[in-house]
């Protein structure tokens, strides 16, 4: 009788370990890997775009010429801390 209770207790502890620790860790790991792969893919895509722009400078867009920015040299606005 005691052997059955001990066996059931051990099986329960193994069940709890697997479903409360191992499965969530495995899910988190796979989620983290997929996010890292997505970030790597986006970074490679950005690098590819930059290389294409470097190879084709005539097709580059000119965002700095279309901006309407005004700068005033010598003008300083004092910054005050708000408490």
C-alpha positions as CSV (number, residue, x, y, z in Angstrom):
1,X,0.0,0.0,0.0
2,X,2.8,2.4,0.9
3,X,4.6,1.6,-2.4
4,X,1.4,2.6,-4.4
5,X,1.2,5.9,-2.5
6,X,4.9,6.7,-3.0
7,X,4.6,5.8,-6.7
8,X,1.6,8.1,-7.1
9,X,3.4,10.9,-5.2
10,X,6.5,10.5,-7.4
11,X,4.3,10.5,-10.6
12,X,2.5,13.6,-9.3
13,X,5.7,15.4,-8.6
14,X,7.1,14.5,-12.1
15,X,3.8,15.7,-13.6
16,X,4.0,19.1,-11.7
17,X,7.7,19.5,-12.7
18,X,7.0,18.9,-16.4
19,X,3.9,21.0,-16.7
20,X,4.8,23.8,-14.3
21,X,8.4,24.2,-15.2
22,X,9.6,22.4,-18.3
23,X,6.8,23.3,-20.6
24,X,6.8,27.1,-19.8
25,X,10.5,27.2,-20.1
26,X,10.3,25.5,-23.5
27,X,7.6,27.9,-24.7
28,X,9.6,31.0,-23.5
29,X,12.7,29.7,-25.2
30,X,10.9,29.2,-28.5
31,X,9.3,32.6,-28.3
32,X,12.6,34.2,-27.5
33,X,14.3,32.4,-30.4
34,X,11.5,33.5,-32.8
35,X,11.9,37.2,-31.7
36,X,15.7,37.0,-32.1
37,X,15.2,35.6,-35.6
38,X,12.7,38.3,-36.5
39,X,15.1,41.0,-35.3
40,X,18.0,39.4,-37.3
41,X,15.8,39.3,-40.4
42,X,14.8,42.9,-40.0
43,X,18.5,43.9,-39.5
44,X,19.6,42.0,-42.6
45,X,16.8,43.7,-44.6
46,X,18.0,47.1,-43.4
47,X,21.6,46.3,-44.3
48,X,20.4,45.1,-47.7
49,X,18.5,48.3,-48.3
50,X,21.5,50.4,-47.3
51,X,23.8,48.5,-49.6
52,X,21.4,49.0,-52.5
53,X,21.2,52.7,-51.8
54,X,25.0,52.8,-51.7
55,X,25.3,51.1,-55.0
56,X,22.6,53.3,-56.6
57,X,23.2,56.8,-55.3
58,X,21.2,58.4,-58.2
59,X,18.0,56.7,-57.1
60,X,18.3,57.8,-53.5
61,X,15.5,60.0,-52.2
62,X,16.4,63.3,-50.7
63,X,14.5,63.7,-47.5
64,X,16.7,66.5,-46.1
65,X,15.9,68.8,-49.1
66,X,12.1,68.4,-48.6
67,X,12.1,69.2,-44.9
68,X,11.1,72.7,-43.8
69,X,13.4,73.3,-40.8
70,X,14.5,76.6,-39.5
71,X,17.4,77.1,-37.2
72,X,18.4,80.2,-35.4
73,X,22.0,80.4,-34.4
74,X,22.8,82.2,-31.2
75,X,19.4,81.9,-29.7
76,X,19.3,80.0,-26.4
77,X,16.2,79.1,-24.4
78,X,16.9,78.6,-20.7
79,X,15.7,75.3,-19.3
80,X,14.0,75.4,-15.9
81,X,13.5,72.4,-13.6
82,X,9.9,71.8,-12.6
83,X,9.6,70.5,-9.1
